[in-house]
Amino acid sequence: MEPEPGQPRGAQRLLTPISQAALRRPTHLRPRALPVPLRVLAVITWVGTAVMLAFGFIPGLFAPEQHSLFGGELIFKYAPIWPLLCGLAVGSCVAAVGYVYTATSPNAPRHHALLVWCAGIATPLIPILILTIDRAWQVIPAAAAWLGAAALLLTQLHVRRRPTRSRVGVLLTCLVAAPWIPSIWANIRFGQALHAEPPADPNELLHLLLDDIGTQTYVPAIALAFVAAMATGGVALAAHSRSAIAHSVSRHRQGWKYTALLCAAAAIVVVLEITEVGGIASGFEENYWTPGGPGTWPHAILVALAITYGTRRSFRSALLPDGDVRTSLAVGVSALASQIVIAVVMIVNLVATAITGPTEDSIAPPPGLELAIMWLALFSLVPIAVRRNRNGTVGQLVARIGLLFLLPVYVNITLSQLGVTVPVAFWAKPTQVVTCLIVICCGVTILGLTGRPTPIPSELVIRLALIPLLIVVGTAWIPSVLAAPLTPVIAVTAALFALLWAMPPDSGAAHTGIVLTVSAQLLLVAAAAGIVTVYEDFAADDTTLALLLFAVPLSTLLCAHVQPATESTDAPPSP
């Protein structure tokens, strides 16, 4: 590519990969690639995500208000969470439609069928069970809508095995979202009655409280668990599509000067996170980015060297695209074991209460259940890591690095829950692994700039410097997504940027499914962030810590050079 007149050749060579990719990528998000009804759904999710995150500019908007009835004998709290319930309803229904498209496309990942069940069948069952507990008449139309949605989903997914027509997709979104309407309306009516002039009758307020209390009790925990499950599926989706940004940039051999620029930027980010100069940091947890004890660095260095070595081997001989989704889901289940236990316990109690009616007794999980799930899911990686028929696959590389990193971490978690104090820390944090990778990349870049032989090529250095840092820093921003006025803007911009760059170039079912599922996940995460700010019992840090356990295995997956999978170019269904 010849430089334009008057433009320096060095600058042209430096900007070529970014400018070319930037010019191509927006065309992948073509409005005409989606049928008009589904295009409207995608736009609604984008607007909804922006609105949910913009609520961060209004402090205390969803803060629970304390009220009392009958002269102070009955004290309760009310939170106007109906916009967040709308976000969960719209997000789950659009996700269900999107996963139908991805699950029925050729060579579709098998886990997408489970995500269809999660988004379209399991999630809308929550408000139906709540209505059943209250013995409300609204359970009849809600259950009818749920049955219609389930029948439509199962027909398209397991009988016809092809995506719905666009208008049928809109009908499906309405049916999946319909069971949430009574809970949303109950929350709105209760808020209006509490602030009515003249004051409402106490007996009427008590009746409205009983209608709303189920939503305030069950929805947050179970909805967050389902959101976490779909977020895990989103990670697996990212695993299937690989890292478009770094791969696009690293395919262009621009020399060591361009690599040095990116490594310098990555090193600056790490320094800012560690030192917090000027207050510029993700602000996730105190001392999270600070250097750990001396006993933790051997583990961090070993993991970083293993990632570098495995990625270097993949550049010499591209890995087979097999086992990536399975290993990603196994790591996700082990990392989210606590959230899974919470969801299971809440669902069991919800179903039991719906059958027997309201009761003070509840079913408690057996002690150590989350540890059992965590270790079983982790040990499921062992066969993938040691079998010879898995040699040369990306799944085996991720399994080996995942075991190498997570085993010491899980030993620490287990000992802590058993009350055993470890005198010397021996497990590394993801931030330490990222720091080691940045140091390796900077050292190799210096060798390249001085003209000496380097153990790894420049395009590999770019991946090792960019991908792990983006994963760890991006995940650490999640808890503060609504904490400061600036972070909603950052979150919306980053989300739209990621959606744009991850878009497949081909139209059809694959393109439509990814647009809808990614957009729906943005809305679900935004609504979940709002719920976390309302209920102090649910900490965003818990889920974020679990997602950070994804950081090292997912970085390994996205850094590796994998043979391209066959992509579908099927035409979209007619409207």
C-alpha positions in Angstrom: 0.0 0.0 0.0 1.5 3.3 -1.2 1.5 6.2 1.2 -0.5 9.3 0.4 1.3 12.4 -0.8 2.9 14.3 2.0 2.5 11.5 4.5 5.6 10.0 6.1 6.2 6.4 5.1 7.0 5.3 8.7 3.6 6.7 9.9 1.9 5.0 7.0 3.4 1.7 7.8 2.5 2.1 11.5 -1.1 3.0 10.9 -1.7 0.5 8.1 -3.1 -2.5 10.2 -5.3 -0.3 12.4 -6.6 1.9 9.5 -7.3 -1.0 7.2 -9.1 -3.0 9.9 -10.9 0.0 11.1 -12.2 0.7 7.6 -13.3 -2.9 7.1 -14.9 -3.7 10.5 -17.7 -1.2 10.4 -19.0 -2.7 7.2 -19.4 -6.0 9.1 -22.1 -4.4 11.3 -24.4 -3.7 8.3 -27.9 -2.6 9.3 -29.3 -4.4 6.2 -27.7 -7.7 7.3 -30.5 -8.2 9.8 -34.2 -8.3 9.0 -36.0 -5.2 10.0 -37.9 -6.7 13.0 -34.7 -8.2 14.5 -32.8 -5.0 13.7 -35.3 -3.2 15.9 -34.7 -5.7 18.7 -30.9 -5.1 18.5 -31.4 -1.3 18.6 -33.7 -1.7 21.7 -31.0 -3.6 23.5 -28.3 -1.0 22.7 -30.6 1.8 23.9 -31.5 -0.2 27.0 -27.9 -0.9 27.8 -27.1 2.8 27.5 -30.0 3.8 29.7 -29.1 1.2 32.4 -25.6 2.3 32.5 -26.6 6.0 32.4 -28.4 5.4 35.7 -25.0 5.6 37.2 -25.2 9.3 36.8 -28.1 9.4 39.3 -26.8 8.3 42.7 -29.3 6.6 44.9 -31.9 6.1 42.2 -32.6 2.5 43.2 -31.7 2.9 46.9 -34.2 1.0 49.1 -36.6 3.2 51.0 -37.6 2.2 54.5 -41.3 2.4 55.3 -43.6 1.2 58.1 -47.2 0.2 58.5 -49.7 0.0 61.4 -47.9 2.4 63.7 -44.4 1.0 63.1 -45.3 -2.6 63.8 -44.4 -3.7 60.2 -41.2 -2.2 58.9 -40.1 -3.0 55.3 -38.0 -1.6 52.5 -39.0 -0.8 48.9 -36.7 -0.4 45.9 -38.1 0.8 42.5 -36.4 -1.9 40.6 -38.9 -2.2 37.7 -36.5 -0.7 35.1 -34.0 -3.4 36.1 -36.7 -6.0 35.8 -37.5 -4.7 32.3 -33.8 -5.0 31.5 -33.8 -8.7 32.6 -37.0 -9.4 30.6 -35.8 -7.8 27.4 -32.3 -9.1 27.7 -33.4 -12.7 28.3 -35.9 -12.7 25.4 -33.5 -11.2 22.9 -30.8 -13.6 24.1 -33.2 -16.5 23.5 -33.9 -15.5 19.9 -30.2 -14.9 19.3 -29.1 -18.3 20.7 -31.8 -20.0 18.5 -30.0 -18.5 15.5 -26.5 -19.5 16.7 -27.6 -23.0 18.0 -29.3 -23.9 14.7 -26.5 -22.7 12.3 -24.2 -25.3 10.7 -21.3 -26.5 13.0 -22.9 -24.7 15.9 -21.4 -25.2 19.4 -23.5 -27.6 21.4 -23.6 -25.5 24.5 -25.7 -22.9 22.7 -28.7 -25.2 22.9 -28.3 -25.2 26.7 -28.2 -21.4 26.6 -31.5 -21.3 24.7 -33.0 -23.3 27.5 -31.4 -21.0 30.1 -32.5 -17.7 28.4 -35.9 -18.7 26.9 -37.2 -21.4 29.3 -35.5 -21.2 32.7 -35.2 -17.5 33.2 -38.9 -16.6 32.5 -39.9 -19.4 34.9 -38.7 -17.3 37.8 -41.6 -14.8 37.8 -44.1 -17.6 37.2 -43.1 -19.4 40.3 -43.2 -16.2 42.3 -46.8 -15.6 41.1 -47.6 -19.3 42.1 -46.3 -18.7 45.6 -48.7 -15.7 46.0 -51.5 -17.7 44.4 -52.1 -14.8 42.1 -54.5 -15.1 39.1 -51.9 -13.6 36.8 -50.0 -16.9 36.9 -52.5 -18.3 34.4 -51.7 -15.9 31.4 -48.0 -15.9 32.4 -47.9 -19.7 32.3 -49.7 -19.7 29.0 -47.1 -17.3 27.5 -44.3 -19.4 28.9 -45.7 -22.6 27.5 -46.1 -21.0 24.1 -42.5 -19.7 24.2 -41.2 -23.1 25.3 -43.1 -24.9 22.5 -41.9 -22.5 19.9 -38.3 -22.7 21.1 -38.2 -26.5 21.3 -39.8 -26.8 17.8 -37.2 -24.5 16.2 -34.3 -26.0 18.2 -35.0 -29.7 18.2 -37.6 -30.4 15.5 -37.1 -28.0 12.6 -33.5 -27.2 13.6 -33.4 -23.9 11.9 -33.8 -20.3 13.0 -37.2 -18.7 13.3 -38.5 -16.3 10.7 -37.9 -12.7 11.8 -41.6 -12.0 12.6 -41.8 -15.3 14.6 -38.7 -14.2 16.4 -40.5 -11.0 17.5 -43.4 -13.1 18.7 -41.0 -15.3 20.6 -39.5 -12.3 22.3 -42.9 -11.1 23.5 -43.8 -14.6 24.8 -40.5 -14.9 26.7 -40.8 -11.4 28.2 -44.5 -11.7 29.1 -44.2 -13.6 32.4 -42.2 -10.6 33.8 -45.0 -8.1 33.3 -47.0 -8.9 36.5 -43.8 -8.5 38.6 -42.9 -5.2 36.9 -46.5 -3.9 37.3 -46.6 -5.0 41.0 -43.4 -3.1 41.7 -44.7 0.1 40.0 -48.1 -0.1 41.7 -46.4 -0.5 45.1 -44.2 2.5 44.6 -47.1 4.7 43.4 -49.2 3.6 46.5 -46.3 4.4 48.9 -46.0 7.9 47.6 -49.7 8.6 47.0 -51.4 11.8 48.1 -53.5 11.3 50.2 -51.8 8.3 51.7 -53.1 4.9 50.7 -55.0 2.6 53.0 -52.6 0.4 55.2 -54.5 -2.7 54.3 -54.1 -2.0 50.6 -50.4 -1.3 51.1 -50.1 -4.6 52.9 -51.7 -6.4 49.9 -49.4 -4.7 47.5 -46.4 -5.5 49.7 -47.2 -9.2 49.5 -47.4 -9.0 45.7 -44.0 -7.3 45.5 -42.1 -9.1 48.2 -41.5 -12.2 46.1 -39.8 -10.1 43.4 -37.6 -8.4 46.0 -36.7 -11.8 47.5 -36.1 -14.2 44.7 -35.4 -12.3 41.5 -31.9 -10.8 42.3 -30.2 -14.0 43.3 -31.5 -16.2 40.6 -31.4 -13.6 37.9 -27.8 -12.9 38.6 -27.0 -16.6 38.5 -28.6 -16.9 35.1 -26.8 -13.8 33.9 -23.6 -15.4 35.1 -24.5 -18.5 33.2 -25.1 -16.6 30.0 -21.9 -14.6 30.6 -20.1 -17.9 30.8 -21.7 -18.8 27.5 -20.5 -15.4 26.2 -17.0 -16.3 27.2 -17.3 -19.6 25.4 -18.7 -17.7 22.4 -15.6 -15.5 22.5 -13.5 -18.6 22.7 -15.2 -19.9 19.6 -14.7 -16.7 17.6 -11.2 -15.9 18.9 -9.7 -12.5 19.5 -10.5 -10.5 16.4 -8.6 -7.3 17.4 -5.3 -8.7 18.3 -5.4 -11.3 15.6 -6.1 -8.7 13.0 -3.3 -6.5 14.2 -0.8 -9.3 14.7 -1.2 -10.6 11.2 0.6 -7.5 9.9 4.3 -7.8 10.2 5.2 -4.2 11.0 8.5 -4.7 12.7 9.7 -4.1 16.2 9.0 -0.4 16.4 5.2 -0.9 16.2 5.5 -3.8 18.7 7.5 -1.5 21.0 4.8 1.1 20.9 2.1 -1.4 22.0 4.4 -2.9 24.7 5.1 0.6 26.1 1.4 1.3 26.3 0.7 -2.0 28.1 3.6 -1.4 30.5 2.2 2.1 31.3 -1.2 0.6 32.1 0.4 -1.9 34.5 2.4 0.8 36.2 -0.7 3.0 36.6 -2.7 0.0 38.1 0.1 -0.8 40.5 1.1 2.7 41.6 -2.4 4.4 41.2 -0.6 7.6 40.3 -3.2 10.4 40.0 -6.0 8.0 41.0 -5.9 6.3 37.6 -6.8 2.7 38.2 -9.6 0.3 37.9 -10.3 0.5 41.6 -11.4 -3.1 41.9 -10.0 -4.4 45.2 -7.4 -2.9 47.5 -4.0 -4.4 47.0 -5.2 -6.5 44.1 -2.6 -5.1 41.7 0.1 -4.7 44.2 3.0 -7.2 44.1 2.3 -10.3 46.1 4.6 -12.1 48.5 7.9 -13.6 47.4 6.4 -17.1 47.4 3.8 -16.2 44.8 6.2 -15.1 42.1 7.6 -18.5 41.1 4.0 -19.6 40.3 3.3 -16.5 38.3 6.6 -16.8 36.4 6.0 -20.5 35.7 2.5 -19.8 34.3 3.7 -16.9 32.2 6.5 -19.0 30.7 4.1 -21.9 30.0 1.7 -19.5 28.2 4.6 -18.1 26.2 5.9 -21.5 25.3 2.5 -23.0 24.4 1.7 -20.0 22.2 5.1 -20.1 20.5 4.5 -23.8 19.6 1.1 -22.9 18.2 2.8 -20.3 15.9 5.1 -23.0 14.6 2.2 -25.5 14.0 -1.4 -24.1 14.3 -3.5 -25.9 16.8 -6.7 -27.7 15.9 -9.9 -25.9 17.0 -11.1 -28.7 19.2 -12.0 -28.7 23.0 -11.9 -24.9 23.4 -15.5 -24.5 24.4 -15.5 -27.5 26.6 -12.5 -26.3 28.6 -13.9 -22.8 28.8 -17.2 -24.1 30.2 -15.4 -26.4 32.7 -13.3 -23.4 34.0 -16.5 -21.3 34.1 -18.4 -23.9 36.2 -15.5 -24.3 38.6 -15.0 -20.5 38.9 -18.8 -19.8 39.4 -19.4 -22.7 41.8 -20.6 -20.4 44.6 -23.1 -18.7 42.2 -24.3 -22.1 41.0 -25.0 -23.2 44.6 -26.9 -20.0 45.3 -29.0 -20.5 42.2 -29.8 -24.1 42.9 -30.7 -23.4 46.5 -32.9 -20.5 45.5 -34.6 -22.5 42.7 -35.3 -25.5 45.0 -36.8 -23.2 47.7 -38.8 -21.3 45.1 -40.3 -24.5 43.6 -40.9 -26.0 47.1 -42.7 -22.8 48.2 -44.7 -22.6 45.1 -46.0 -26.1 45.8 -46.6 -25.8 49.6 -47.3 -22.1 49.9 -45.3 -19.5 51.9 -43.3 -21.0 54.8 -40.6 -19.9 57.2 -38.5 -23.0 56.7 -36.0 -23.2 53.8 -33.8 -25.9 52.4 -30.1 -25.3 53.0 -27.3 -26.7 50.9 -25.0 -29.3 52.3 -21.8 -27.8 53.6 -18.9 -27.8 51.1 -21.1 -28.2 48.1 -19.5 -25.3 46.3 -16.0 -26.8 46.9 -17.2 -30.2 45.5 -18.5 -28.5 42.3 -15.4 -26.4 42.0 -13.0 -29.4 42.2 -15.1 -31.7 40.1 -15.3 -29.2 37.3 -11.5 -28.6 37.5 -10.7 -32.3 37.5 -12.7 -32.7 34.3 -9.8 -30.9 32.6 -7.4 -33.7 33.5 -8.5 -36.2 30.7 -8.3 -33.4 28.1 -4.8 -32.4 29.4 -3.3 -35.9 29.3 -4.9 -37.8 26.5 -2.8 -38.4 23.4 -5.7 -38.0 21.0 -6.0 -34.4 22.3 -2.4 -33.6 21.2 -2.2 -30.6 19.0 -5.6 -29.1 20.0 -6.2 -25.8 21.6 -8.4 -27.5 24.2 -5.4 -29.4 25.6 -3.3 -26.3 25.8 -6.0 -24.4 27.7 -6.6 -27.5 30.0 -2.9 -27.7 30.9 -2.4 -24.0 31.6 -5.7 -23.9 33.5 -4.7 -26.7 35.8 -1.2 -25.2 36.3 -2.7 -21.9 37.3 -5.9 -22.9 39.1 -4.7 -25.9 41.2 -2.7 -23.7 43.7 -5.4 -21.1 43.7 -8.1 -23.6 44.6 -5.9 -25.2 47.2 -5.8 -21.8 48.9 -9.6 -21.3 48.6 -10.2 -24.8 50.1 -7.8 -24.3 53.0 -9.3 -20.8 53.7 -12.9 -22.2 53.8 -11.7 -25.1 56.1 -10.2 -22.5 58.5 -6.6 -23.4 57.8 -4.1 -20.5 57.8 -1.3 -20.8 55.2 1.9 -19.2 56.6 3.4 -18.5 53.1 1.3 -17.6 50.1 2.3 -19.8 47.1 -0.5 -19.0 44.6 -0.3 -16.2 42.0 -2.9 -13.6 41.1 -3.9 -13.1 37.4 -2.4 -9.6 37.7 1.0 -11.1 38.5 0.8 -13.4 35.5 0.0 -10.4 33.3 2.9 -8.5 34.8 5.3 -11.3 34.0 4.0 -11.5 30.4 4.5 -7.8 29.9 8.0 -8.1 31.3 8.7 -11.0 28.9 7.3 -9.0 26.0 9.3 -5.9 26.8 12.5 -7.9 27.1 12.0 -9.6 23.8 11.1 -6.3 22.1 14.4 -4.8 23.3 16.2 -7.7 21.7 14.3 -7.1 18.5 15.0 -3.4 18.5 18.8 -4.0 18.9 18.8 -6.5 16.0 19.5 -9.6 18.1 17.7 -13.0 17.6 14.4 -13.2 19.5 12.8 -16.4 20.8 9.3 -15.3 19.7 8.2 -13.2 16.7 6.8 -9.7 17.0 3.2 -10.7 16.1 3.2 -13.1 19.0 4.6 -10.5 21.4 1.6 -8.3 20.4 -0.9 -11.0 21.4 0.9 -11.7 24.7 1.0 -8.0 25.6 -2.5 -7.1 24.6 -4.9 -10.0 25.2 -4.2 -10.9 28.9 -4.0 -7.3 29.9 -7.3 -6.4 28.2 -9.0 -9.4 29.9 -7.8 -8.7 33.4 -8.2 -4.9 33.3 -11.6 -5.1 31.6 -12.9 -7.6 34.1 -11.7 -5.5 37.0 -13.8 -2.6 35.9 -17.1 -4.5 36.2 -17.8 -3.8 40.0 -17.5 0.0 39.5 -19.6 0.1 36.3 -22.1 2.2 38.2 -19.8 3.7 40.8 -18.7 6.8 39.1 -20.2 9.1 36.4 -17.3 8.3 33.9 -17.4 4.5 34.0 -20.9 4.1 32.3 -19.4 6.0 29.3 -16.4 3.8 29.3 -18.5 0.7 29.6 -20.9 1.6 26.7 -18.0 2.7 24.5 -16.0 -0.5 25.2 -19.1 -2.7 24.7 -20.0 -1.2 21.3 -16.3 -1.3 20.3 -16.1 -5.0 21.2 -19.4 -5.7 19.4 -18.1 -3.9 16.2 -14.7 -5.7 16.1 -16.1 -9.2 17.0 -18.6 -9.1 14.2 -18.2 -11.8 11.5 -18.1 -10.5 8.0 -20.7 -12.8 6.6 -24.4 -12.2 6.8 -27.0 -14.8 7.6 -27.9 -16.8 10.7 -24.4 -16.6 12.3 -24.2 -12.8 11.9 -27.8 -12.3 13.2 -27.3 -14.6 16.2 -24.0 -13.0 17.3 -25.5 -9.4 17.0 -28.5 -10.4 19.1 -26.7 -12.5 21.7 -23.9 -10.0 22.3 -26.3 -7.1 22.5 -28.6 -9.0 24.9 -25.7 -9.9 27.1 -24.7 -6.2 27.4 -28.2 -5.4 28.6 -28.3 -8.3 31.0 -25.0 -7.3 32.6 -26.1 -3.7 32.8 -29.3 -4.7 34.6 -27.4 -7.1 36.9 -25.0 -4.2 37.8 -28.0 -2.2 38.8 -29.4 -5.0 40.9 -26.1 -5.4 42.7 -26.2 -1.7 43.7 -29.6 -2.2 45.3 -29.0 -5.3 47.3 -26.1 -5.2 49.6 -26.2 -9.0 50.1 -25.1 -9.5 46.5 -21.6 -8.2 45.9 -20.4 -7.6 42.3 -16.9 -8.5 43.5 -17.9 -12.2 44.0 -18.8 -12.6 40.3 -15.9 -10.5 39.2 -13.5 -12.6 41.2 -14.9 -15.7 39.5 -14.5 -14.1 36.1 -10.9 -13.2 36.9 -10.3 -16.9 37.4 -11.2 -17.1 33.7 -8.4 -14.6 32.9 -5.4 -17.0 32.6 -7.1 -19.9 30.7 -8.9 -17.5 28.4 -5.7 -15.5 27.7 -4.1 -18.8 26.7 -6.9 -19.6 24.4 -7.0 -16.3 22.7 -3.2 -15.9 22.4 -2.8 -19.3 20.7 -2.6 -19.6 16.9 -5.5 -21.9 15.9 -6.5 -23.2 12.5 -9.5 -21.3 11.2 -12.8 -23.1 11.6 -15.3 -23.3 8.7 -17.7 -20.3 8.8 -21.2 -20.5 7.7 -22.4 -18.2 4.9 -26.0 -19.3 4.8 -28.6 -16.8 3.8 -30.9 -15.3 6.4 -34.4 -16.6 6.7 -37.0 -14.6 4.9 -39.0 -12.2 7.0 
